[in-house]
Amino acid sequence: MRIDRIDLYHVAMPLIAPWRTAYGEDHEVHSILCRMQCGSFAGWGESAPLAAPCYSPEWAGGVFAVLRDWMAPAIMGRHLAEPHQIQDRLALFKGNPFAKAALDQAWWSLYATATNTPLYKALGASRDCVPVGADFGVMDSLDELLAAVDQAVAAKFPRIKLKFRPGWDLPMLRAVREQHPRATFHIDCNAGYCLSDLALFRSIDELGLAMIEQPLAADDLIDHAELQSQIKTALCLDESIRGLRQAEQALALPSCRVINIKPGRVGGLTIATQIHHLCRASHTPCWVGGMLESSVGAAHCVALAMLDNFTYPADIFPSTRFYREDLAEPAIQLCTSPAGVPSVQALDCLPEPVPSRLKKQTVQHVAIS
């Protein structure tokens, strides 16, 4: 496929309610949409690094600039028939996985469209439905959180993730566990703690969690390995896994027993599938995370989640969970498995932005041809 044109859109998508974590608070999701064209075929990708460099060193404005000035021109006019070829062309540029992901995922969408192949099948998946979990950020009160958890348990979500940060940590977690002693929970610390907080994590050991996600620094593997050796609960790495190399090192140390794979964070679907295969070969469970993308990016997460070693319920949400109106159609919807568990079905056709909504939410746009 020869890349004839690339359109980049920096968008700001208003959230229904602020999303609060250990690194801050987002009122809208800043994301980069990429439309890639080959002849009469086009595909859409999305990468959502957020507005500020707080989750990672990247941020939407910077990702837009590096794509516009360097990465998109590097592949313009090139014949890219295999997924590794786009990664090979971008390898010269150090880091910037969120920027690379926008192009990588647009290529996969373009390939799926041009070959009339559902994306999940193009990635090598054989199943077409997977369970999903429920997630709750930091809320205004503990009563509000407990009520939300009650609803999630009643809806039979197979696991529940709780954001965990100083001031919203052990007392909150103990209250939730006391109310639901048998439910599956894990916490996400978003790099909010240090190795000196070992006593806190040993207390968490008593609460029977499925895992502790990214407790320590976003760029760390060594301290995570030390922490994992000192506690019983499995550690899961998120922000620390920026690509295949970090995943290999994390498993070798070992810094964790579980890996969260977000296509945007690791550089796209090509790298995400490589990390999945690495985890499968080492018998390490992994699961699909998300960045509150529109249905464009969420659909890529859905397709990825169909691979067989994603054994922990995914962070994939219905569009209505965060947005009054999704930027793209069709919106992401959940279904119910025969066992009554909230699930997501693989999509045969990928969502595309609604032009009027895209225009309204676009911060900046550039066309490269």
Buried (B, 14 or more C-beta within 10 A) or exposed (E): BEBBBBBBBBBBBEBEEEBBBBBBEBEBBBBBBBBBBBEEBBBBBBBBBBBEBBBBBBBBBBBBBBBBEBBBEBBBEEEBEEBEBBBEBBEEEEBBBBBBBBBBBBBBBBBBBBEEEBBBBBBEBEEBBBBBBBBBBBBEEEEEBBEBBEEBBEEEBBBBBBBBBEEBBBEBBBBBBEEBEEBBBBBBBBBBBBBEBBEBBEBBEEBBBBBBBBBBBBEBBEBBBBBBEEBEBBBBBBBBBBBBEBBBBBBEBBBBBBBBBBBBBBBBBBBBBBBBBBBBEBEBBBBBBBBBBBBBBBBBBBBBBBBEBBBBBBBBBBBBBBBEBBBBBBBBEBEEBEEEBBBBBBBEEBBBBBEEBBEEBBBBBBEBE
